[in-house]
Each structure stands twice: as C-alpha cells, then as structure tokens.
Amino acid sequence: MKKMILAASLLSLASLSAQANERKFTDGYEARETAAGTVELEQWVTWKTNKRNKDSKFDRLDLRSEIEYSITDKWRMALYYDSRYQDGRSVENDGLEFKDLAIESIYVLQNATQEDLGIGLYGEAKHDFGDDGFDGDFSALEFKLLLTKDIGDWTLNWNGIYEYEREGDGGEEEVDVLGQTLGASYSFSPKFSLGLEALHEVEWEHHWEERGENVVYLGPVAQVKFGEGYWMALSVKNEITDVKGEAEWMSRMIFGISF
C-alpha cells in the first residue's frame, strides 16, 4: 500500500513538473495548462540594433520583469513592467527610462498534447508612466489566439495577434496592429530544444485607412532547462523584409523560475 501511495505521489509531482510554463519560443505563447497555484518569475532582455537605411548606430535594450500566478490549471494571470535603454542618431532622449505597467491573462481552452491541438486565448492591457506618475500618453490592448501541437519530439506553435494602441496627448494617435508568430521546435533531450521562429507584423493608422509595410523577423530559437523549474529561452532574429526604420537584428532572452 505504501508503495502504491509513493508511486501515485511521484506521478503527481511529475505531472506538476510537466505543467510548468517552460517556453520553447520567445515571441509566441504556447497553449499549455499550468498546475494551479504555480508561481513563475520571468526576466526578459530584448536587444534591437541597427535601423537599416536610417540609423546604423541605433541600439535599444528592453527589460521586462514579470510575475505570473496560475489561478486554475487552465487560467493564469501575470503582472509585468517594462524599462528601456536606447541610444542612436534617431533617438530623441538617450538613456534609461521606465516605460509601462501591464496585466495579462491566458486561458487554455484545450491543452496541447500528442493527441489534441492546444487552443488558448491571451489578453493584455498596458499603460505607460509619464514624468509625474501614471499619466503617460501611451496605452494598448492586445489579444492573441494560441495554437500549439506536439508531434513526436516536435512542437509546432502559431499565434494570431491583434493590438490597439493610443498615443499622444488625449490619445489622438491611434494604431491597429495585426501580426502572427510561427515556430517549430525539436526536443533533442528533456533539457534542450532547438527550432526556428518567425514574427510578422503590419500596422494600420487612422482607423484602418493607412496601411504600413509588412515587417518579418526570422531566426533560430533555443530552450535550455537547468533544473527543476529553472529554464531559459533564447532567440536571434533578422529583419528579412528590409523595411526602412526597423531594427535589422532582434535578440531576446527569457529566464524563468517556477515554484
């Protein structure tokens, strides 16, 4: 009887470990359940450099600190804040600044498995800080549809993205953004996976009247697990559409701790 109880406990712990939110991609979110009560801390570092045909000296470092809590196995919420350092000829104010605060929610309609297509919904609300407090001139709402499929040692992942942004005094500048991420990752071992990920975005201004150029980033992405609940995802992407004013290179590292 004791052996049966021990075996059941080990299976339960293995199940909780498998449900930790360990990301294989740095732009796309996966439709995976996470054990209720799980807390995760994530630190993001994103570096963009060299605005092609506009500012070869451009550098921008985005830092994000996030805490996430799984309310149920299917529903988790997170709070994060962003800060940014940038410099270059095209930058008006060089240096470090605190950017914004955001709340996000992910609900998994169906968990990704070898048999089932993972389906999830993502929502986010963001507002920036001004010089005198929480009265900045930028706010945004973002929604995503998450699709994830496991096929053997492969993971295929797609996100459909819509974002609405308001900027300027009184929010007179409005931008709608449509985008998508597409990724494929192969698990060489339980602790290491390697794949390819693409990010595509296009903006519309003035209530869908003026369409911007398509921007596509593409590059390798890897995930490393250091131990129980400790992981890191890293990507390096090149802007392959040659859009003036966009950074030529974008790399991102996400370090996570689950407990």
C-alpha positions in Angstrom: 0.0 0.0 0.0 2.8 2.4 0.9 4.5 1.7 -2.5 1.2 2.5 -4.3 0.9 5.8 -2.4 4.6 6.6 -3.1 4.1 5.8 -6.8 0.9 8.0 -7.0 2.8 10.8 -5.3 5.7 10.6 -7.8 3.3 10.6 -10.7 1.5 13.6 -9.3 4.8 15.5 -8.9 5.8 14.6 -12.4 2.5 15.9 -13.7 3.0 19.2 -11.9 6.5 19.5 -13.2 5.3 18.8 -16.8 2.8 21.6 -16.4 5.3 24.3 -15.5 5.3 27.1 -18.0 8.6 26.5 -19.7 8.6 28.3 -23.0 10.2 27.0 -26.2 9.6 30.3 -28.1 10.4 33.9 -27.2 7.6 35.6 -29.2 4.9 33.0 -29.4 3.0 31.7 -26.3 2.0 28.0 -26.1 -1.4 26.7 -25.2 -0.4 24.6 -22.3 -2.0 24.1 -18.9 0.0 25.0 -15.8 -0.7 23.5 -12.4 -3.0 25.6 -10.2 -1.0 27.6 -7.6 2.2 27.7 -9.6 4.1 31.0 -9.4 6.6 31.9 -12.1 9.1 34.7 -12.3 10.3 35.8 -15.7 13.0 38.2 -16.7 13.1 39.3 -20.4 16.0 41.0 -22.1 15.4 42.2 -25.7 18.1 43.9 -27.8 17.4 45.6 -31.1 20.2 47.2 -33.2 20.9 48.9 -36.5 18.0 50.7 -38.0 18.6 49.7 -41.6 18.9 52.7 -44.0 18.3 55.1 -41.2 20.5 54.8 -38.1 23.3 52.3 -38.1 24.3 53.4 -34.5 20.8 52.6 -33.1 20.7 50.3 -30.0 17.7 49.5 -27.8 17.6 47.3 -24.7 14.1 46.4 -23.4 13.9 44.9 -19.9 10.8 43.2 -18.6 10.2 41.7 -15.2 7.1 39.6 -14.8 5.3 37.6 -12.1 2.7 35.0 -13.1 0.2 33.1 -11.0 -1.9 30.1 -12.1 -5.4 30.6 -10.7 -6.5 27.2 -12.1 -4.8 24.7 -14.4 -6.4 26.5 -17.4 -6.2 30.1 -16.3 -3.2 32.2 -15.3 -2.6 35.9 -14.9 0.5 38.0 -14.8 1.7 41.5 -13.9 4.8 43.0 -15.5 6.7 46.2 -16.0 9.0 47.4 -18.8 12.0 49.6 -18.8 14.2 50.6 -21.7 17.6 51.9 -22.6 18.2 53.3 -26.1 20.7 55.5 -28.0 21.5 56.5 -31.6 21.0 59.3 -34.0 17.3 58.6 -34.4 16.6 58.6 -30.6 15.4 61.9 -29.1 16.1 61.0 -25.5 19.1 58.7 -24.8 19.3 56.7 -21.6 17.3 54.5 -19.3 13.6 55.1 -18.7 10.8 53.2 -17.0 8.2 52.5 -19.7 4.9 50.9 -18.7 3.0 48.5 -16.5 0.7 45.7 -17.9 -1.6 43.0 -16.8 -2.1 39.8 -18.9 -4.3 36.8 -18.8 -4.1 33.4 -20.6 -6.9 30.9 -20.7 -6.3 27.4 -22.2 -9.4 26.1 -23.9 -7.6 22.8 -24.7 -4.2 21.6 -23.6 -1.6 20.8 -26.2 -0.8 17.0 -26.3 0.3 14.4 -28.8 -3.4 13.7 -29.5 -5.0 17.2 -29.1 -4.4 20.6 -30.7 -3.7 23.1 -27.9 -6.0 26.2 -28.1 -5.6 29.2 -25.9 -6.7 32.9 -25.5 -4.4 35.7 -24.4 -5.4 39.3 -23.4 -3.3 42.2 -22.2 -3.8 45.8 -21.1 -0.9 48.2 -20.9 -0.3 51.8 -19.9 2.8 53.8 -19.6 4.1 56.2 -16.9 4.6 59.9 -17.5 7.0 62.2 -15.8 4.6 62.8 -12.9 3.3 59.3 -12.4 0.8 57.0 -14.0 -0.4 59.6 -16.6 1.6 58.7 -19.7 0.4 59.2 -23.2 0.6 55.6 -24.4 -1.9 52.7 -23.8 -2.5 49.4 -25.6 -4.8 46.4 -25.7 -3.6 43.2 -27.1 -5.4 39.9 -27.9 -4.0 36.6 -29.2 -5.2 33.2 -30.4 -2.8 30.5 -29.4 -2.5 27.2 -31.3 0.1 24.5 -30.3 0.6 20.9 -31.5 3.0 18.3 -30.3 4.1 15.7 -32.9 6.6 13.3 -31.5 9.6 15.4 -30.4 8.4 18.4 -32.4 6.3 21.3 -31.2 4.5 23.5 -33.7 3.2 26.8 -32.5 1.2 29.7 -34.0 -0.2 32.9 -32.5 -2.6 35.3 -34.2 -2.3 38.8 -32.8 -4.4 42.0 -32.8 -3.2 45.1 -30.9 -4.8 48.5 -30.5 -2.5 51.4 -29.5 -3.3 55.0 -28.4 -0.5 57.6 -28.1 -0.1 61.3 -27.8 -2.0 64.0 -25.8 -5.5 62.9 -25.5 -4.8 59.7 -27.4 -5.2 61.3 -30.8 -2.8 58.9 -32.5 -4.4 55.5 -32.9 -2.7 52.5 -34.5 -4.1 49.0 -35.1 -1.6 46.2 -35.5 -2.2 42.7 -37.0 0.5 40.1 -36.5 1.4 36.5 -36.1 4.1 34.2 -34.9 5.0 30.8 -36.3 7.5 28.5 -34.7 8.8 24.9 -34.9 11.0 23.4 -32.2 12.6 19.9 -31.8 13.4 18.5 -28.4 16.8 16.8 -28.5 16.5 15.8 -24.9 14.3 16.7 -21.9 16.6 19.6 -21.2 17.3 21.1 -24.6 15.2 22.1 -27.7 16.2 24.0 -30.8 14.0 25.4 -33.6 13.0 28.3 -35.8 10.6 31.2 -35.2 9.1 34.0 -37.3 7.4 37.2 -36.3 5.2 39.1 -38.8 3.5 42.5 -38.1 1.7 45.2 -40.1 0.3 48.5 -38.8 -2.8 50.5 -39.9 -3.2 54.1 -38.9 -6.2 56.5 -39.0 -8.9 53.8 -38.4 -7.6 51.3 -40.9 -7.2 53.9 -43.7 -3.4 53.9 -44.0 -1.6 50.6 -44.1 2.1 50.3 -43.2 4.7 47.8 -44.5 4.9 44.2 -43.6 7.7 43.5 -41.1 9.1 40.0 -40.7 11.7 38.7 -38.4 13.1 35.2 -38.7 15.7 33.3 -36.8 16.7 30.3 -34.5 15.3 29.8 -31.0 16.5 27.5 -28.3 15.4 26.4 -24.8 17.6 25.1 -22.0 16.4 23.7 -18.7 18.9 24.0 -15.9 17.0 22.1 -13.3 13.5 21.7 -11.7 11.7 24.9 -12.6 14.7 26.7 -14.0 14.8 27.4 -17.7 16.0 29.9 -20.4 14.8 30.6 -23.9 17.0 32.5 -26.4 16.4 33.7 -30.0 18.3 35.8 -32.6 16.2 37.1 -35.4 17.0 39.0 -38.6 14.6 41.5 -40.2 14.2 39.9 -43.6 11.8 42.4 -45.2 14.2 45.3 -45.4 11.8 47.9 -44.1 13.3 51.4 -43.5 13.4 52.4 -39.9 13.2 48.9 -38.5 16.0 47.3 -36.5 18.0 44.8 -38.6 18.6 42.4 -35.7 16.5 41.5 -32.7 17.6 39.0 -30.0 15.7 38.0 -26.8 16.5 36.0 -23.7 13.8 34.9 -21.3 14.9 33.4 -17.9 12.2 31.7 -15.9 11.8 30.2 -12.4 8.7 28.2 -11.4 7.8 27.2 -7.9 
